[in-house]
Amino acid sequence: MDELSLELLEADPANISIRGTRASVLVDLGRIDEGNAMLKEVLEKTTSTIDKTYANIFLALAEKQRGKLESAHEYARNAAKTDPGCPALKRVSDLLSPAQETREAK
């Protein structure tokens, strides 16, 4: 995915959906700062519900990796508001739930 998303971005660097895809891959690879900046750019520039939803989902995952759970939950809520039926919401919900339980137990 790393190579493919980079190839796509190089072929069409202005395409905001491709930028979102590349940013999501960067977050999954642990390159949080790079992915985070691109995802915020996507949120600023897109009018697409899908792009907004996935940008918020991957920003939530990035914030979780940084240990910023409140911010992660806020991005997850934004994704759910944008597209409550998005199948990827389960992924972020599942990943944030154990963190929520751990935080509340402290």
N, CA and C of each residue as an Amber inpcrd file, in Angstrom:
protein
   318
   0.8190000  -1.1840000   0.0000000   0.0000000   0.0000000   0.0000000
   0.8690000   1.2570000   0.0000000   2.0010000   1.1830000   0.6770000
   2.8920000   2.3300000   0.7360000   3.3150000   2.7490000  -0.6700000
   3.8290000   1.8020000  -1.4250000   4.3110000   2.1160000  -2.7720000
   3.1780000   2.5450000  -3.6960000   2.0730000   1.8380000  -3.6320000
   0.9450000   2.1580000  -4.5020000   0.3760000   3.5400000  -4.1980000
   0.1950000   3.8590000  -2.9320000  -0.3560000   5.1770000  -2.5870000
   0.6020000   6.2950000  -2.9760000   1.8970000   6.0430000  -2.8750000
   2.8870000   7.0330000  -3.3000000   2.8400000   7.2240000  -4.8150000
   2.7390000   6.1230000  -5.5480000   2.6190000   6.2110000  -7.0140000
   1.3770000   7.0020000  -7.4140000   0.2650000   6.7170000  -6.7830000
  -0.9700000   7.4340000  -7.0880000  -0.8230000   8.9290000  -6.8020000
  -0.2320000   9.2600000  -5.6760000  -0.0470000  10.6580000  -5.3110000
   0.8850000  11.3680000  -6.2910000   1.9440000  10.6980000  -6.6990000
   2.8730000  11.2900000  -7.6710000   2.1980000  11.5040000  -9.0250000
   1.2820000  10.6170000  -9.3810000   0.5820000  10.7370000 -10.6610000
  -0.4450000  11.8690000 -10.6560000  -1.0110000  12.1720000  -9.4870000
  -2.0600000  13.1910000  -9.3920000  -1.9880000  13.8840000  -8.0360000
  -0.9560000  14.7160000  -7.8210000  -0.7210000  15.3020000  -6.5040000
  -1.8190000  16.2530000  -6.0080000  -2.6340000  16.7680000  -6.8980000
  -3.6890000  17.6980000  -6.4880000  -4.9780000  16.9870000  -6.0920000
  -5.0680000  15.6880000  -6.3440000  -6.2930000  14.9460000  -6.0530000
  -6.4260000  14.7560000  -4.5430000  -7.4330000  15.3960000  -3.9700000
  -7.5870000  15.4060000  -2.5210000  -7.9270000  14.0220000  -1.9630000
  -8.6730000  13.2230000  -2.7190000  -8.9900000  11.8610000  -2.2590000
  -7.7380000  10.9950000  -2.2080000  -6.8840000  11.1480000  -3.1850000
  -5.6210000  10.3970000  -3.1910000  -4.7360000  10.8630000  -2.0410000
  -4.7400000  12.1540000  -1.7590000  -3.9670000  12.6660000  -0.6200000
  -4.4740000  12.0370000   0.6860000  -5.7780000  11.8800000   0.7850000
  -6.3510000  11.2470000   1.9690000  -5.9480000   9.7890000   2.0890000
  -5.9470000   9.1020000   0.9550000  -5.5270000   7.6960000   0.9540000
  -4.0670000   7.5740000   1.3800000  -3.2200000   8.4160000   0.8140000
  -1.8010000   8.3850000   1.1550000  -1.6080000   8.6910000   2.6470000
  -2.3290000   9.6860000   3.1350000  -2.2240000  10.0590000   4.5420000
  -2.6420000   8.9140000   5.4510000  -3.7010000   8.2110000   5.0750000
  -4.1730000   7.0710000   5.8660000  -3.1220000   5.9730000   5.9270000
  -2.4690000   5.7250000   4.8030000  -1.3940000   4.7270000   4.7650000
  -0.2490000   5.1660000   5.6780000   0.0920000   6.4440000   5.6340000
   1.1740000   6.9400000   6.4910000   0.8420000   6.7450000   7.9680000
  -0.3950000   7.0040000   8.3560000  -0.8040000   6.7830000   9.7460000
  -0.6600000   5.3080000  10.0960000  -1.1310000   4.4280000   9.2140000
  -1.0110000   2.9880000   9.4830000   0.4440000   2.5480000   9.5930000
   1.3420000   3.2340000   8.8890000   2.7680000   2.9030000   8.9400000
   3.4690000   3.5170000  10.1560000   2.7270000   4.3150000  10.9240000
   3.3200000   4.9490000  12.0980000   3.9740000   6.2860000  11.7960000
   3.8050000   6.7850000  10.5980000   4.3620000   8.0850000  10.2200000
   3.2840000   9.1480000  10.4960000   3.0250000   9.3000000  11.7780000
   1.8840000  10.0620000  12.2790000   1.9300000  11.5290000  11.8640000
   3.0520000  12.1870000  12.0380000   3.1160000  13.6150000  11.7330000
   2.8300000  13.8960000  10.2610000   3.4090000  13.1020000   9.3780000
   3.1660000  13.2780000   7.9390000   1.6990000  13.0370000   7.5950000
   1.1830000  11.9320000   8.0870000  -0.2030000  11.5930000   7.7970000
  -1.1740000  12.5960000   8.3890000  -0.9090000  13.0290000   9.6060000
  -1.7660000  13.9800000  10.3040000  -1.8930000  15.2890000   9.5130000
  -0.7670000  15.8080000   9.0520000  -0.7810000  17.0650000   8.2970000
  -1.6000000  16.9260000   7.0140000  -1.4250000  15.8240000   6.3200000
  -2.1730000  15.6150000   5.0740000  -3.6600000  15.4320000   5.3430000
  -4.0110000  14.7300000   6.4060000  -5.4210000  14.5190000   6.7260000
  -6.1080000  15.8300000   7.0860000  -5.4230000  16.6990000   7.7920000
  -5.9980000  18.0000000   8.1260000  -6.1990000  18.8320000   6.8590000
  -5.2850000  18.7090000   5.9220000  -5.4220000  19.3830000   4.6330000
  -6.6640000  18.8560000   3.8970000  -6.8580000  17.5540000   3.9310000
  -8.0350000  16.9520000   3.3030000  -9.3030000  17.5480000   3.9090000
  -9.3720000  17.6230000   5.2320000 -10.5600000  18.1750000   5.8900000
 -10.8120000  19.6270000   5.4890000  -9.7520000  20.3840000   5.3020000
  -9.8940000  21.7860000   4.9120000 -10.3970000  21.9450000   3.4830000
 -10.0030000  21.0300000   2.6060000 -10.2410000  21.2260000   1.1790000
 -11.3880000  20.4250000   0.5790000 -11.8070000  19.3620000   1.2180000
 -12.7810000  18.4790000   0.5760000 -14.2210000  18.8780000   0.8810000
 -15.0780000  18.5140000  -0.0360000 -16.5230000  18.6110000   0.1950000
 -17.1350000  17.2080000   0.2160000 -16.3220000  16.2080000   0.0020000
 -16.7670000  14.8120000  -0.0720000 -17.0210000  14.2280000   1.3200000
 -18.1930000  13.6510000   1.4880000 -18.5330000  12.9920000   2.7500000
 -17.5640000  11.8540000   3.0450000 -17.2360000  11.0720000   2.0420000
 -16.3190000   9.9370000   2.2370000 -14.9450000  10.4290000   2.6830000
 -14.4290000  11.4390000   2.0070000 -13.1140000  11.9700000   2.3850000
 -13.1260000  12.5190000   3.8050000 -14.1850000  13.2520000   4.1660000
 -14.2810000  13.8060000   5.5170000 -14.3540000  12.6980000   6.5670000
 -15.1610000  11.6890000   6.2870000 -15.3260000  10.5930000   7.2410000
 -14.0120000   9.8610000   7.4740000 -13.3570000   9.4650000   6.3970000
 -12.1180000   8.7000000   6.5390000 -10.9800000   9.5450000   7.0960000
 -10.9380000  10.8270000   6.7540000  -9.9110000  11.6920000   7.3350000
 -10.0900000  11.7510000   8.8520000 -11.3230000  11.9110000   9.3030000
 -11.5790000  11.9300000  10.7490000 -11.2540000  10.6010000  11.4090000
 -11.5680000   9.4960000  10.7480000 -11.2550000   8.1710000  11.3030000
  -9.7470000   8.0050000  11.4840000  -8.9880000   8.3600000  10.4600000
  -7.5400000   8.1720000  10.5670000  -6.8890000   9.2140000  11.4730000
  -7.4880000  10.3890000  11.5910000  -6.9980000  11.3370000  12.5950000
  -7.2500000  10.7880000  14.0010000  -8.3770000  10.1310000  14.1910000
  -8.6640000   9.4930000  15.4870000  -7.6210000   8.4240000  15.7920000
  -7.3050000   7.6150000  14.8090000  -6.2990000   6.5630000  15.0160000
  -4.9230000   7.1660000  15.2960000  -4.5950000   8.2460000  14.6030000
  -3.3080000   8.9140000  14.8270000  -3.2280000   9.4770000  16.2430000
  -4.3080000  10.1100000  16.6790000  -4.3220000  10.6690000  18.0340000
  -4.2390000   9.5830000  19.0860000  -4.8760000   8.4510000  18.8310000
  -4.7700000   7.3320000  19.7750000  -3.3170000   6.8780000  19.8900000
  -2.6330000   6.7790000  18.7470000  -1.2310000   6.3620000  18.7690000
  -0.3730000   7.3550000  19.5410000  -0.7620000   8.6170000  19.5310000
  -0.0340000   9.6470000  20.2750000  -0.4080000   9.6670000  21.7540000
  -1.4360000   8.9070000  22.1110000  -1.8880000   8.8940000  23.4890000
  -2.8410000  10.0280000  23.8240000  -3.3670000  10.6930000  22.8170000
  -4.2990000  11.8140000  23.0050000  -5.7220000  11.2970000  22.8190000
  -6.2290000  10.6490000  23.8660000  -7.4960000   9.9350000  23.7520000
  -8.7070000  10.8420000  23.6060000  -8.7140000  11.9750000  24.2840000
  -9.8550000  12.8890000  24.1430000  -9.9670000  13.3770000  22.7080000
  -8.8480000  13.7600000  22.1430000  -8.8150000  14.2180000  20.7530000
  -9.2080000  13.0880000  19.8020000  -8.7480000  11.8920000  20.0860000
  -9.0980000  10.7270000  19.2610000 -10.6030000  10.5090000  19.2550000
 -11.2080000  10.6010000  20.4320000 -12.6600000  10.4210000  20.5220000
 -13.4100000  11.5330000  19.7940000 -12.8940000  12.7430000  19.8410000
 -13.5360000  13.8530000  19.1440000 -13.5220000  13.6160000  17.6280000
 -12.3940000  13.1880000  17.0930000 -12.3340000  12.8770000  15.6600000
 -13.2790000  11.7310000  15.3100000 -13.3580000  10.7360000  16.1850000
 -14.2700000   9.6120000  15.9340000 -15.7220000  10.0830000  15.9310000
 -16.0570000  10.9720000  16.8630000 -17.4240000  11.5310000  16.8840000
 -17.7060000  12.3210000  15.6070000 -16.7140000  13.0860000  15.1440000
 -16.8870000  13.8350000  13.8970000 -17.1310000  12.9000000  12.7180000
 -16.4150000  11.7980000  12.6810000 -16.6150000  10.8190000  11.6040000
 -18.0200000  10.2430000  11.6710000 -18.4790000   9.9110000  12.8640000
 -19.8160000   9.3290000  13.0310000 -20.9070000  10.3240000  12.6600000
 -20.6930000  11.5920000  12.9520000 -21.6620000  12.6250000  12.5690000
 -21.7130000  12.7850000  11.0540000 -20.5660000  12.6950000  10.4190000
 -20.4870000  12.8970000   8.9740000 -21.1420000  11.7510000   8.2230000
 -20.8640000  10.5130000   8.6450000 -21.4370000   9.3420000   7.9700000
 -21.6470000   8.2240000   8.9840000 -22.7970000   8.2300000   9.6620000
 -23.0440000   7.2320000  10.7080000 -23.0460000   5.7910000  10.2050000
 -23.2400000   5.5680000   8.9250000 -23.2830000   4.2140000   8.3920000
 -21.9590000   3.7190000   7.8460000 -20.9060000   4.4730000   8.0150000
 -19.6010000   4.0950000   7.4610000 -19.0940000   2.8160000   8.1260000
 -18.7700000   1.7950000   7.3170000 -18.3070000   0.5200000   7.8970000
 -16.9940000   0.6380000   8.6760000 -16.1690000   1.6140000   8.3560000
 -14.8880000   1.7540000   9.0460000 -15.0290000   2.3210000  10.4470000
 -16.1950000   2.8450000  10.7820000 -16.4020000   3.3560000  12.1350000
 -16.2250000   2.2690000  13.1830000 -16.5580000   1.0430000  12.8340000
 -16.3750000  -0.0730000  13.7690000 -14.8990000  -0.2390000  14.1020000
 -14.0310000  -0.0850000  13.1020000 -12.5900000  -0.2270000  13.3450000
 -12.1240000   0.7810000  14.3850000 -12.4770000   2.0190000  14.1960000
 -12.0170000   3.0360000  15.1260000 -12.6890000   2.8640000  16.4810000
 -13.9380000   2.4940000  16.4900000 -14.6480000   2.2690000  17.7480000
 -14.0130000   1.1320000  18.5390000 -13.7090000   0.0380000  17.8520000
 -13.0700000  -1.1040000  18.5110000 -11.7000000  -0.7400000  19.0660000
 -10.9640000   0.0740000  18.3400000  -9.6310000   0.4460000  18.7930000
  -9.6570000   1.4460000  19.9370000 -10.6670000   2.2990000  19.9500000
 -10.7400000   3.3020000  21.0080000 -11.4110000   2.7760000  22.2740000
 -12.2810000   1.7890000  22.1490000 -13.0050000   1.2920000  23.3230000
 -12.0880000   0.7810000  24.4330000 -11.0990000  -0.0520000  24.1390000
 -10.2180000  -0.5020000  25.2310000  -9.4680000   0.6750000  25.8660000
  -9.0970000   1.6500000  25.0580000  -8.4070000   2.8150000  25.5930000
  -9.3340000   3.6030000  26.5100000 -10.5910000   3.7170000  26.1370000
 -11.5770000   4.4150000  26.9530000 -11.7490000   3.6980000  28.2990000
 -11.8740000   2.3810000  28.2450000 -12.0590000   1.6100000  29.4730000
 -10.8560000   1.7310000  30.3870000  -9.6570000   1.6790000  29.8080000
  -8.4290000   1.7990000  30.5990000  -8.3530000   3.1730000  31.2490000
  -8.6880000   4.2070000  30.4660000  -8.6260000   5.5660000  30.9870000
  -9.6400000   5.7520000  32.1090000 -10.8370000   5.2460000  31.9440000
 -11.8660000   5.4050000  32.9590000 -11.5410000   4.6170000  34.2260000
 -10.7910000   3.5330000  34.1170000 -10.4430000   2.7220000  35.2670000
  -9.4120000   3.4000000  36.1620000  -8.6640000   4.3420000  35.5910000
  -7.5880000   5.0160000  36.3530000  -8.1050000   6.0270000  37.3270000
